[in-house]
Every structure is written in structure tokens, then in C-alpha cells.
Amino acid sequence: MNSLETSGNHVISAVDELVRVLSPSSELDWNLPTPSLDWTQAQTAMHTMRACLEYSYQVVGKNMETYQPILFEKKEGATPADFLSMIATAGRVLQRVVKMSSLNDRAWHSYGISDPVGFAAMGVVEVTVHTFDLAKGFGVDFVPPKELADFAIERLFRDTVKFPSVPESDSGSLLLWCAGRIELGNSPQRKGWKWDGCVR
């Protein structure tokens, strides 16, 4: 399996994990605030879906100056179960776009001009970290799976900051620390964090 296919498949794994974790909460109130964010649970879900679609448009459109001028909104009457379905669908769009692209393709992101593998890694960060946010809002513990965390950390965060010393098996917690969600060991929660999407 080549790196494009593998990277895209990581996005599918991430959205499938989101659906698995959050499906039991689909009957709860998604108008409640998401902890530590200025969004409701529904708005956080919409943001997660938009991120996957925006990254797909970047890879296809190869815009080198800004995001494509697009906006995605939920339809009236959309339910939490619909939110989960639309995120899963958006993740599959990103996977197919990445799989069919070229390693030489480039597009703009505010954290650095990136390639399809980079945009897949960004999708994994968006989905797994917001799974953590949404799950926390419903009182559910979630740590990103090791394989997904390893992929995202290696592609986007390696060499951007000194990592806390953690067991190799705890890369899910390391990703949450990188994304400013948790304290880790003696390292405080990060503020003003970002990744490096440039091809390295």
C-alpha cells in the first residue's frame, strides 16, 4: 500500500472511531457547549466535517494562496446522528481525494504549504482531537488510537516542539498535548499551538 492510500485510510479510521465513540451520545443535547471551545457540540461537529471537506478541496484545487471560497452548513432538522454520518462521509471524501492525488501536489494552508499526505494528517488531527472534545462534553473519556496519533505526530508535530517524555504506547495522549488539550507529565497544556504542514 502506498503512502497516499495509507494516509487516506488513516482518515477513514479516524472518522469511524469518532462514530463509534459518539454514537451512544446521539440522543443527548448537542446544543450544549463543547468544553474549552466557543462552540456548541453541534458546531464542533460541523467544524470537524468542514475541515475534511476543505482539505479535500485544497488537494483537488491546488490553491496556493488561501482556502477555496466555500462554505458548508447543516440542513434544517439535521440530527446528531446526521452529524456523525456527515463527518464519516466527509472523511471518506478526503480519503478518496488523497488516494487519487499525486505526491507532488501542493496546496495552501495557514500552517504551511502542504501535500496530500499532510492534508490527510491534518484531517486525522481535526477528527481525533475533536472526538476528544465532543466526548468530553458528554462525559466520555477518549484518547486517540496509537496508529493515528503516530501518523499525525510524525507528519505534523515532529521537530516543532520538545515533546514530554511519555511511554511509546501513549502517543494518543502526546497528540492531545500537542494539540493543546491536556497537560502531560510536567509539561503544561500548550497555548497558541500549531502544527507544521510543510513537506519535510
C-alpha positions as CSV (number, residue, x, y, z in Angstrom):
1,M,0.0,0.0,0.0
2,N,1.5,3.4,-1.0
3,S,1.7,6.4,1.3
4,L,-1.3,8.1,-0.3
5,E,-3.5,5.2,0.2
6,T,-2.2,4.5,3.7
7,S,-2.6,8.2,4.7
8,G,-6.2,8.3,3.3
9,N,-7.1,5.2,5.2
10,H,-6.0,6.8,8.4
11,V,-8.7,9.4,7.9
12,I,-11.3,6.7,7.5
13,S,-10.1,5.0,10.7
14,A,-10.4,8.4,12.5
15,V,-13.9,9.1,11.4
16,D,-15.0,5.6,12.1
17,E,-13.6,5.9,15.6
18,L,-15.5,9.2,16.0
19,V,-18.7,7.5,15.1
20,R,-18.1,4.5,17.4
21,V,-17.3,6.8,20.4
22,L,-20.1,9.3,19.9
23,S,-23.0,7.2,18.6
24,P,-24.1,6.4,22.2
25,S,-24.5,10.1,22.7
26,S,-26.6,10.8,19.6
27,E,-29.8,11.1,21.7
28,L,-28.3,13.7,24.0
29,D,-28.4,17.5,23.7
30,W,-25.9,18.7,21.1
31,N,-26.7,22.3,21.8
32,L,-24.6,22.2,25.0
33,P,-21.2,23.9,24.8
34,T,-18.1,21.9,23.9
35,P,-15.7,22.2,26.9
36,S,-12.8,24.7,26.3
37,L,-14.3,25.8,22.9
38,D,-16.5,28.7,21.9
39,W,-18.9,26.3,20.1
40,T,-21.8,24.0,20.8
41,Q,-21.4,20.3,20.3
42,A,-23.3,20.6,17.0
43,Q,-21.0,23.5,15.9
44,T,-17.9,21.4,16.8
45,A,-19.3,18.5,14.7
46,M,-19.9,20.9,11.8
47,H,-16.4,22.2,12.1
48,T,-15.0,18.7,12.0
49,M,-16.9,17.9,8.9
50,R,-15.9,21.2,7.2
51,A,-12.3,20.6,7.9
52,C,-12.3,17.3,6.0
53,L,-14.1,18.8,3.0
54,E,-12.0,22.0,3.0
55,Y,-8.8,19.8,3.0
56,S,-10.3,17.8,0.1
57,Y,-11.0,21.0,-1.9
58,Q,-7.4,22.2,-1.2
59,V,-5.9,19.0,-2.5
60,V,-8.1,19.0,-5.6
61,G,-8.0,22.7,-6.3
62,K,-4.3,23.2,-5.5
63,N,-5.0,26.8,-4.4
64,M,-1.6,28.2,-3.3
65,E,-2.9,31.4,-1.8
66,T,-5.9,30.7,0.5
67,Y,-8.8,28.3,1.1
68,Q,-11.3,27.7,-1.6
69,P,-14.2,30.2,-1.2
70,I,-16.7,27.6,0.0
71,L,-19.0,27.2,3.0
72,F,-20.8,24.1,4.2
73,E,-23.8,24.4,6.5
74,K,-26.1,21.8,8.0
75,K,-29.6,21.5,6.7
76,E,-32.5,22.4,8.9
77,G,-33.7,19.5,11.0
78,A,-30.3,17.7,10.9
79,T,-30.0,15.4,13.9
80,P,-26.9,14.4,15.9
81,A,-27.0,11.0,14.1
82,D,-26.8,13.0,10.9
83,F,-23.8,14.9,12.2
84,L,-22.0,11.7,12.7
85,S,-22.9,10.4,9.3
86,M,-21.8,13.6,7.6
87,I,-18.4,13.5,9.3
88,A,-17.9,9.9,8.2
89,T,-18.9,10.9,4.7
90,A,-16.6,13.9,4.6
91,G,-13.7,11.7,5.9
92,R,-14.3,9.3,3.0
93,V,-14.3,12.2,0.5
94,L,-10.9,13.2,1.9
95,Q,-9.6,9.7,1.7
96,R,-10.6,9.3,-1.9
97,V,-9.1,12.6,-2.9
98,V,-5.8,11.8,-1.2
99,K,-5.7,8.3,-2.7
100,M,-6.2,9.7,-6.2
101,S,-3.8,12.6,-5.9
102,S,-0.1,12.8,-6.6
103,L,2.7,13.1,-4.0
104,N,3.8,16.2,-6.0
105,D,0.5,18.1,-5.5
106,R,0.7,21.1,-3.2
107,A,-1.8,23.5,-1.7
108,W,-2.0,26.3,0.8
109,H,-2.6,26.0,4.5
110,S,-2.0,28.7,7.1
111,Y,0.4,26.4,8.8
112,G,2.4,25.8,5.7
113,I,2.1,24.7,2.0
114,S,1.4,21.0,2.2
115,D,0.9,17.9,0.2
116,P,-1.9,15.3,0.2
117,V,-0.3,13.3,3.0
118,G,-0.1,16.4,5.1
119,F,-3.7,17.2,4.5
120,A,-4.7,13.7,5.4
121,A,-2.7,14.1,8.7
122,M,-4.5,17.4,9.3
123,G,-7.8,15.6,8.8
124,V,-6.7,13.0,11.4
125,V,-5.8,15.7,13.9
126,E,-9.1,17.5,13.4
127,V,-11.2,14.4,13.7
128,T,-9.4,12.7,16.6
129,V,-8.9,15.9,18.7
130,H,-12.5,17.0,18.2
131,T,-13.6,13.4,19.1
132,F,-11.8,14.1,22.4
133,D,-13.6,17.5,22.7
134,L,-17.0,16.1,21.9
135,A,-16.6,13.0,24.0
136,K,-15.5,15.2,27.0
137,G,-18.7,17.3,26.5
138,F,-20.7,14.1,27.1
139,G,-18.6,12.9,30.0
140,V,-16.8,10.2,27.9
141,D,-13.1,9.6,28.1
142,F,-11.3,9.3,24.7
143,V,-7.7,9.0,23.7
144,P,-6.7,8.8,20.0
145,P,-5.6,5.4,18.9
146,K,-1.8,4.9,18.8
147,E,-1.6,4.3,15.0
148,L,-3.5,7.5,14.2
149,A,-1.6,9.5,16.7
150,D,1.8,8.3,15.5
151,F,0.9,9.2,11.9
152,A,-0.3,12.7,12.8
153,I,2.6,13.5,15.2
154,E,5.3,12.3,12.8
155,R,3.9,14.3,9.9
156,L,2.8,17.5,11.6
157,F,4.4,17.9,15.0
158,R,7.8,16.2,14.9
159,D,10.6,18.8,15.4
160,T,8.1,21.6,16.1
161,V,8.3,21.4,19.9
162,K,10.2,19.5,22.5
163,F,8.0,16.5,23.4
164,P,7.4,15.4,27.0
165,S,8.8,12.0,27.9
166,V,6.0,9.5,27.6
167,P,5.8,5.8,27.0
168,E,5.8,4.9,23.3
169,S,2.4,3.3,23.8
170,D,0.9,6.7,25.0
171,S,1.2,8.6,21.7
172,G,-2.5,9.3,21.8
173,S,-2.0,11.4,24.9
174,L,1.0,13.0,23.3
175,L,-1.2,14.1,20.3
176,L,-3.7,15.6,22.7
177,W,-0.9,17.5,24.4
178,C,0.5,18.7,21.0
179,A,-3.0,20.0,20.2
180,G,-3.3,21.9,23.5
181,R,-5.9,19.7,25.1
182,I,-4.1,18.3,28.1
183,E,-1.2,18.6,30.5
184,L,1.3,15.8,30.1
185,G,3.7,14.8,32.8
186,N,5.4,18.0,33.9
187,S,4.6,19.8,30.7
188,P,1.7,22.3,30.9
189,Q,-1.2,22.5,28.5
190,R,0.1,24.2,25.3
191,K,-1.3,27.6,24.3
192,G,-1.2,29.1,20.9
193,W,-0.2,25.7,19.4
194,K,0.0,24.9,15.8
195,W,1.5,22.2,13.5
196,D,3.9,22.4,10.6
197,G,2.2,21.3,7.4
198,C,5.2,21.9,5.2
199,V,6.6,18.9,3.3
200,R,9.6,17.7,5.3
